[in-house]
Amino acid sequence: MLESQSVKELQNIIKSRQISIKEVVEYYLDRIEKLNPDLNAIVLQKDRELIIKEAIEKDKAKEIDKSLNGLPIAIKDLTDAVGFKTTYGFPGSKNNQPKKNSLFVNRLINKGAIVIGKTNTAELGVGGHTINRLFGPTSNVYDLSKSAAGSSGGASSAVAAGLLPFADGTDQMGSCRGPAAYANIYGFRPTPGLIPVDRTTQNLDLPILTTPGCFAINPNDMSILLDEIVGSDSLDKFSFDLSGSFKNQNISDKEFSAFKIGWLSNMNGNYNIEKDILTICENKLKDLEKINIKVELLKPKINTDILWNSWTTLRAKGIYEDTLSMNISDINTMTYQAIWEYNKGKEIKSEEIRLALDQKQQCLSQINLIFQNYDFLALPSAQIFPFDKNLQYPKNINNIELDTYHRWLEVFILSSILELPTITIPVGFNKDGMPMGMQIIGKNKDDLKVFSFANMYEKAFNFSKNKPKLT
């Protein structure tokens, strides 16, 4: 029965005592026990008996009005949750015990959610594919031999497989958007600051490239999680409040059809993207046109080389500083990807940072001009279909060798460096049955508007009905 229930329906039957929290938790734990050995999505799971004990205690309690009461969640293994190690998938951090929760984890717990474990991640969060030396790779729910993308692939696979009702992630270079595309679900990267982070030890001279995000099989389920973790906090000077809630973003068909989308395709041929990905996205854009959404192919004046230089400079400097703060004794024990960023970041001078910031502003000015005529921009949510999960990263696309380990993630940097709220929407499958998604990008702090589009999109096309055939 629970397999067909939305999160809202779960909330209602828990609140009305039609079902116990214990029964809900046992349902998810049974699915995890059955499916997770093949998926490797959830790691560091708390003992089943302890989870069920917590559920029973919640059943006995009188506090039934908490919005997330009894709903299980696993936190990405880059984020701190007391009682669980934060390993980053890195052998050198395998015994790292956090002393306090991350801000949004506190919010989840205060609203009644039950933290049952951690979700798998790329090692040290670097690389775009969920594989690490502590736990191994996470499998794609549509083909267990393929990548789930990353670095939040554990969360996306867990949600797509029904192991969790929803999940958190973090997104720097597509870490929520790519995994959602590879799982036929929705993945959201909000405007940085919407989900607060303790920034008291961060170098605030660098722009914010990473933000917490989330996953759900549909926007309605996602809204219930989002509404409980967004909003300002004194520990995050960049945090902010919205004027409305996600669960109330119910626009009319007329409002929906008034939206105008600028399709960026492969950025004037500058992004190396598998042809079938572009075809699937364009077919779905044609479907949107059939329901009166205006779609236009854009030839943006943004210089992608300038965008790439700005991104790689600021990203490498940020990862270098993050690595220093982790006090890793031997840098050479990290992955190739992390060492690449560390070495690049170590050599970056202050004048290079100033140039990168100027380049960022130049690109932002171009994007703001485009947004004067369009509500949203659209880009594919991947440049390549799911690949062998045992690879560290793909080496070529369309038989063209990639010049860096992360060039296959270039399609994500526009949103990330310009701080634009972006949601991945599912758009279809290729001939091999592998899913793909498309990024819907809004203006800074237009998170509710982006979400309202995704909500109406799901109502129109019902992608959440397409579920993987897991055994």
LOPA-561094 format. One record per residue (C-alpha): x, y, z. Coordinates in steps of 0.5 Angstrom, whole numbers. Example, Ala and Ser with C-alpha at 12.3 -4.5 7.8 and 13.67 -1.06 7.14 Angstrom:
BEGIN
+-------+-------+-------+
:    px :    py :    pz :
+-------+-------+-------+
:    25 :    -9 :    16 :
:    27 :    -2 :    14 :
+-------+-------+-------+
This chain:
BEGIN
+-------+-------+-------+
:    px :    py :    pz :
+-------+-------+-------+
:     0 :     0 :     0 :
:     5 :     5 :     2 :
:     9 :     4 :    -5 :
:     4 :     8 :    -8 :
:     3 :    14 :    -3 :
:     6 :    21 :    -4 :
:     9 :    24 :     2 :
:     3 :    28 :     3 :
:    -1 :    22 :     4 :
:     4 :    19 :     8 :
:     4 :    25 :    13 :
:    -4 :    25 :    13 :
:    -4 :    18 :    15 :
:     1 :    18 :    20 :
:    -2 :    24 :    23 :
:    -9 :    21 :    23 :
:    -6 :    15 :    26 :
:    -9 :    11 :    21 :
:    -2 :     8 :    21 :
:     4 :     8 :    26 :
:    11 :    11 :    25 :
:    14 :     4 :    26 :
:    10 :     1 :    20 :
:    12 :     7 :    16 :
:    19 :     6 :    18 :
:    19 :    -2 :    17 :
:    17 :    -1 :    10 :
:    23 :     3 :     8 :
:    28 :    -1 :    12 :
:    25 :    -7 :     8 :
:    26 :    -4 :     2 :
:    33 :    -2 :     4 :
:    35 :    -9 :     6 :
:    32 :   -12 :    -1 :
:    35 :    -7 :    -6 :
:    41 :    -3 :    -3 :
:    46 :    -9 :    -3 :
:    46 :    -8 :   -11 :
:    45 :     0 :   -11 :
:    50 :     1 :    -5 :
:    46 :     8 :    -4 :
:    45 :     8 :     3 :
:    52 :     7 :     8 :
:    53 :     8 :    15 :
:    46 :     6 :    17 :
:    44 :     6 :    24 :
:    42 :    -1 :    27 :
:    35 :    -3 :    25 :
:    33 :    -4 :    32 :
:    35 :     3 :    34 :
:    31 :     6 :    28 :
:    25 :     2 :    30 :
:    26 :     4 :    37 :
:    26 :    11 :    35 :
:    20 :    10 :    31 :
:    16 :     7 :    37 :
:    18 :    13 :    42 :
:    15 :    17 :    36 :
:     9 :    13 :    36 :
:     8 :    14 :    44 :
:     9 :    21 :    44 :
:     4 :    26 :    43 :
:     7 :    31 :    38 :
:     4 :    29 :    32 :
:     3 :    36 :    29 :
:    11 :    36 :    27 :
:    11 :    36 :    19 :
:    16 :    31 :    18 :
:    14 :    26 :    24 :
:    17 :    19 :    23 :
:    19 :    20 :    16 :
:    26 :    17 :    15 :
:    32 :    21 :    11 :
:    39 :    19 :    10 :
:    44 :    25 :    10 :
:    49 :    26 :     5 :
:    56 :    23 :     7 :
:    59 :    30 :     6 :
:    54 :    33 :    11 :
:    55 :    33 :    19 :
:    49 :    29 :    23 :
:    51 :    27 :    30 :
:    51 :    20 :    31 :
:    54 :    18 :    24 :
:    61 :    19 :    22 :
:    62 :    24 :    16 :
:    67 :    20 :    12 :
:    67 :    24 :     5 :
:    68 :    17 :     3 :
:    76 :    18 :     4 :
:    80 :    13 :     8 :
:    83 :    18 :    12 :
:    77 :    21 :    15 :
:    73 :    14 :    16 :
:    73 :    15 :    24 :
:    71 :    23 :    23 :
:    66 :    24 :    28 :
:    62 :    30 :    28 :
:    61 :    34 :    34 :
:    54 :    38 :    32 :
:    49 :    37 :    26 :
:    49 :    42 :    20 :
:    44 :    47 :    20 :
:    39 :    44 :    16 :
:    40 :    37 :    19 :
:    38 :    40 :    26 :
:    32 :    43 :    22 :
:    30 :    36 :    20 :
:    30 :    33 :    27 :
:    27 :    39 :    30 :
:    21 :    37 :    25 :
:    21 :    30 :    27 :
:    25 :    27 :    21 :
:    28 :    20 :    23 :
:    36 :    20 :    21 :
:    37 :    13 :    19 :
:    44 :    13 :    16 :
:    48 :    17 :    10 :
:    48 :    17 :     3 :
:    54 :    15 :    -1 :
:    58 :    20 :    -5 :
:    64 :    22 :    -9 :
:    70 :    21 :    -5 :
:    71 :    28 :    -2 :
:    66 :    30 :    -6 :
:    70 :    31 :   -12 :
:    69 :    28 :   -19 :
:    62 :    28 :   -21 :
:    61 :    21 :   -20 :
:    59 :    17 :   -14 :
:    65 :    12 :   -13 :
:    70 :    12 :    -7 :
:    75 :     7 :    -4 :
:    71 :     7 :     3 :
:    64 :     4 :     0 :
:    65 :     3 :    -7 :
:    61 :     6 :   -13 :
:    53 :     7 :   -13 :
:    49 :     4 :   -18 :
:    44 :     7 :   -23 :
:    37 :     5 :   -22 :
:    36 :     3 :   -29 :
:    42 :    -1 :   -30 :
:    46 :    -3 :   -24 :
:    53 :    -3 :   -28 :
:    52 :     4 :   -30 :
:    54 :    11 :   -26 :
:    49 :    14 :   -22 :
:    53 :    21 :   -23 :
:    55 :    25 :   -17 :
:    57 :    27 :   -12 :
:    50 :    26 :    -9 :
:    49 :    19 :   -13 :
:    47 :    15 :    -7 :
:    41 :    20 :    -5 :
:    38 :    20 :   -12 :
:    39 :    13 :   -13 :
:    36 :    12 :    -6 :
:    30 :    16 :    -8 :
:    29 :    13 :   -15 :
:    29 :     6 :   -12 :
:    24 :     8 :    -6 :
:    29 :     7 :    -1 :
:    27 :    14 :     2 :
:    21 :    19 :     1 :
:    26 :    25 :    -1 :
:    33 :    26 :     0 :
:    38 :    32 :     1 :
:    44 :    33 :    -3 :
:    50 :    38 :    -4 :
:    51 :    41 :   -11 :
:    57 :    45 :   -14 :
:    58 :    42 :   -21 :
:    52 :    39 :   -22 :
:    52 :    34 :   -16 :
:    44 :    34 :   -15 :
:    42 :    36 :   -22 :
:    46 :    30 :   -26 :
:    44 :    25 :   -21 :
:    37 :    27 :   -22 :
:    38 :    26 :   -29 :
:    41 :    19 :   -29 :
:    35 :    17 :   -24 :
:    29 :    20 :   -28 :
:    27 :    24 :   -22 :
:    27 :    32 :   -20 :
:    34 :    35 :   -17 :
:    34 :    42 :   -14 :
:    40 :    47 :   -14 :
:    37 :    53 :   -10 :
:    40 :    60 :   -10 :
:    46 :    60 :    -5 :
:    43 :    62 :     2 :
:    36 :    59 :     1 :
:    38 :    53 :     5 :
:    43 :    56 :    10 :
:    50 :    53 :    12 :
:    55 :    55 :    18 :
:    60 :    60 :    14 :
:    63 :    62 :    21 :
:    70 :    59 :    18 :
:    69 :    60 :    11 :
:    73 :    65 :     7 :
:    68 :    70 :     5 :
:    72 :    73 :     0 :
:    71 :    67 :    -5 :
:    64 :    67 :    -8 :
:    59 :    61 :    -6 :
:    60 :    55 :   -11 :
:    57 :    50 :    -7 :
:    50 :    49 :    -4 :
:    45 :    44 :     0 :
:    40 :    42 :    -5 :
:    35 :    36 :    -5 :
:    32 :    30 :    -9 :
:    24 :    27 :   -10 :
:    21 :    23 :   -15 :
:    16 :    29 :   -16 :
:    16 :    37 :   -14 :
:    10 :    36 :    -9 :
:    14 :    31 :    -5 :
:    20 :    36 :    -5 :
:    16 :    42 :    -3 :
:    15 :    38 :     4 :
:    22 :    37 :     5 :
:    24 :    44 :     2 :
:    19 :    48 :     6 :
:    23 :    45 :    13 :
:    30 :    47 :    11 :
:    30 :    54 :     8 :
:    30 :    60 :    11 :
:    35 :    65 :    14 :
:    40 :    63 :    20 :
:    45 :    68 :    24 :
:    51 :    63 :    22 :
:    50 :    64 :    15 :
:    50 :    72 :    13 :
:    48 :    70 :     6 :
:    42 :    66 :     8 :
:    35 :    69 :     6 :
:    28 :    68 :     7 :
:    22 :    67 :     1 :
:    16 :    71 :     1 :
:    12 :    64 :     0 :
:    12 :    57 :     1 :
:    14 :    51 :    -4 :
:     8 :    47 :    -3 :
:     3 :    53 :    -5 :
:     6 :    54 :   -11 :
:     0 :    52 :   -15 :
:     0 :    57 :   -21 :
:    -6 :    56 :   -27 :
:    -5 :    53 :   -34 :
:    -6 :    60 :   -36 :
:     0 :    63 :   -32 :
:     4 :    56 :   -34 :
:     3 :    58 :   -41 :
:     5 :    65 :   -41 :
:    12 :    62 :   -39 :
:    18 :    63 :   -44 :
:    24 :    59 :   -45 :
:    31 :    60 :   -48 :
:    34 :    54 :   -50 :
:    41 :    54 :   -50 :
:    43 :    47 :   -53 :
:    50 :    46 :   -53 :
:    52 :    53 :   -52 :
:    53 :    55 :   -60 :
:    57 :    48 :   -61 :
:    62 :    50 :   -55 :
:    59 :    44 :   -51 :
:    61 :    37 :   -53 :
:    54 :    33 :   -51 :
:    52 :    27 :   -54 :
:    47 :    28 :   -60 :
:    42 :    24 :   -57 :
:    41 :    28 :   -51 :
:    40 :    34 :   -55 :
:    35 :    30 :   -59 :
:    31 :    28 :   -52 :
:    31 :    35 :   -49 :
:    29 :    38 :   -56 :
:    23 :    33 :   -57 :
:    21 :    35 :   -50 :
:    21 :    42 :   -51 :
:    17 :    41 :   -57 :
:    12 :    38 :   -53 :
:    12 :    44 :   -48 :
:    11 :    48 :   -54 :
:     4 :    44 :   -56 :
:     2 :    46 :   -49 :
:     3 :    53 :   -51 :
:    10 :    54 :   -47 :
:    14 :    59 :   -51 :
:    21 :    56 :   -53 :
:    26 :    59 :   -57 :
:    33 :    57 :   -59 :
:    38 :    62 :   -56 :
:    45 :    64 :   -59 :
:    48 :    67 :   -53 :
:    54 :    72 :   -53 :
:    57 :    69 :   -47 :
:    64 :    67 :   -48 :
:    65 :    59 :   -46 :
:    72 :    60 :   -45 :
:    72 :    66 :   -40 :
:    66 :    62 :   -36 :
:    71 :    56 :   -36 :
:    77 :    60 :   -34 :
:    73 :    63 :   -28 :
:    70 :    57 :   -26 :
:    76 :    53 :   -26 :
:    80 :    58 :   -22 :
:    75 :    59 :   -17 :
:    73 :    52 :   -16 :
:    80 :    50 :   -15 :
:    82 :    55 :   -10 :
:    76 :    54 :    -6 :
:    77 :    46 :    -6 :
:    85 :    48 :    -4 :
:    82 :    52 :     2 :
:    77 :    46 :     4 :
:    83 :    41 :     4 :
:    87 :    45 :     8 :
:    82 :    46 :    13 :
:    81 :    38 :    13 :
:    88 :    38 :    16 :
:    90 :    32 :    11 :
:    97 :    29 :    13 :
:    99 :    27 :     6 :
:    95 :    30 :     0 :
:    98 :    24 :    -4 :
:    93 :    20 :    -1 :
:    87 :    23 :    -4 :
:    84 :    22 :   -11 :
:    87 :    24 :   -17 :
:    81 :    29 :   -18 :
:    82 :    32 :   -11 :
:    90 :    32 :   -12 :
:    89 :    36 :   -19 :
:    84 :    41 :   -16 :
:    89 :    42 :   -10 :
:    95 :    43 :   -14 :
:    92 :    48 :   -19 :
:    89 :    52 :   -13 :
:    95 :    52 :    -9 :
:    99 :    56 :   -15 :
:    93 :    61 :   -16 :
:    95 :    68 :   -14 :
:    91 :    74 :   -12 :
:    91 :    77 :   -19 :
:    88 :    71 :   -22 :
:    82 :    71 :   -17 :
:    81 :    78 :   -19 :
:    81 :    76 :   -26 :
:    76 :    70 :   -25 :
:    71 :    75 :   -21 :
:    71 :    80 :   -27 :
:    70 :    74 :   -32 :
:    64 :    72 :   -27 :
:    61 :    79 :   -27 :
:    62 :    79 :   -35 :
:    58 :    73 :   -36 :
:    53 :    75 :   -31 :
:    52 :    81 :   -34 :
:    50 :    77 :   -41 :
:    45 :    73 :   -37 :
:    42 :    78 :   -34 :
:    40 :    81 :   -41 :
:    38 :    75 :   -43 :
:    33 :    74 :   -37 :
:    30 :    81 :   -39 :
:    26 :    77 :   -45 :
:    26 :    70 :   -42 :
:    23 :    67 :   -35 :
:    28 :    61 :   -36 :
:    34 :    58 :   -39 :
:    34 :    51 :   -41 :
:    41 :    46 :   -42 :
:    41 :    39 :   -42 :
:    43 :    36 :   -35 :
:    48 :    32 :   -37 :
:    53 :    31 :   -43 :
:    54 :    24 :   -43 :
:    49 :    18 :   -42 :
:    51 :    14 :   -36 :
:    57 :    10 :   -36 :
:    61 :     4 :   -33 :
:    60 :     5 :   -25 :
:    67 :     3 :   -24 :
:    71 :     8 :   -28 :
:    73 :    15 :   -24 :
:    70 :    19 :   -30 :
:    69 :    19 :   -37 :
:    75 :    20 :   -42 :
:    71 :    22 :   -48 :
:    65 :    24 :   -51 :
:    63 :    23 :   -58 :
:    70 :    20 :   -59 :
:    73 :    27 :   -57 :
:    78 :    26 :   -52 :
:    77 :    31 :   -46 :
:    82 :    35 :   -43 :
:    81 :    35 :   -36 :
:    77 :    30 :   -31 :
:    71 :    35 :   -31 :
:    70 :    37 :   -38 :
:    64 :    32 :   -38 :
:    61 :    37 :   -33 :
:    62 :    43 :   -36 :
:    54 :    44 :   -38 :
:    53 :    45 :   -30 :
:    58 :    51 :   -29 :
:    53 :    57 :   -32 :
:    48 :    56 :   -26 :
:    53 :    55 :   -21 :
:    58 :    61 :   -22 :
:    52 :    65 :   -23 :
:    48 :    63 :   -17 :
:    42 :    61 :   -21 :
:    37 :    57 :   -18 :
:    36 :    51 :   -22 :
:    32 :    44 :   -22 :
:    33 :    38 :   -27 :
:    27 :    36 :   -30 :
:    26 :    29 :   -33 :
:    25 :    29 :   -40 :
:    26 :    22 :   -43 :
:    30 :    15 :   -44 :
:    35 :    13 :   -50 :
:    34 :     7 :   -54 :
:    38 :     3 :   -48 :
:    33 :     5 :   -43 :
:    37 :    10 :   -40 :
:    34 :    17 :   -37 :
:    36 :    24 :   -38 :
:    34 :    30 :   -35 :
:    34 :    38 :   -37 :
:    36 :    44 :   -33 :
:    31 :    49 :   -32 :
:    35 :    55 :   -30 :
:    32 :    62 :   -27 :
:    34 :    68 :   -24 :
:    38 :    69 :   -18 :
:    33 :    68 :   -12 :
:    27 :    66 :   -17 :
:    27 :    59 :   -13 :
:    19 :    59 :   -12 :
:    18 :    61 :   -20 :
:    23 :    55 :   -22 :
:    19 :    51 :   -17 :
:    12 :    53 :   -20 :
:    14 :    51 :   -27 :
:    17 :    44 :   -25 :
:    11 :    43 :   -21 :
:     6 :    44 :   -27 :
:    11 :    40 :   -32 :
:    10 :    34 :   -27 :
:     3 :    35 :   -28 :
:     3 :    35 :   -35 :
:     8 :    29 :   -36 :
:     7 :    25 :   -30 :
:    15 :    23 :   -31 :
:    14 :    20 :   -23 :
:    10 :    14 :   -26 :
:    16 :    12 :   -30 :
:    19 :     8 :   -25 :
:    25 :     3 :   -25 :
:    24 :    -5 :   -25 :
:    28 :    -7 :   -19 :
:    28 :   -14 :   -16 :
+-------+-------+-------+
